[in-house]
Amino acid sequence: MTEQARRVQMDLSPSSYERLKRVKGLTEAGTYAEVMKDALRLYEYVVQKDTEGASFFVKKDGEMSEIKIFA
């Protein structure tokens, strides 16, 4: 049995649409759907790790800083 694609329609505020366009350009994604699928995959991973008690860090110029994604 093959999996069928499902169509999802959503309304975005102007600022959210601009953010979507910006990320599409930054990632050189071919479509908005590709951006959304990648974003969902990342969000799912972060939510799962947060549920498991993981901490998140950003490293810039050799310095590590913990970030709070879900406050």
Beta strands, then each sheet from edge to edge (+ up, - down):
strand 1: 56-60
strand 2: 63-67
sheet 1: 1+ 2-
end
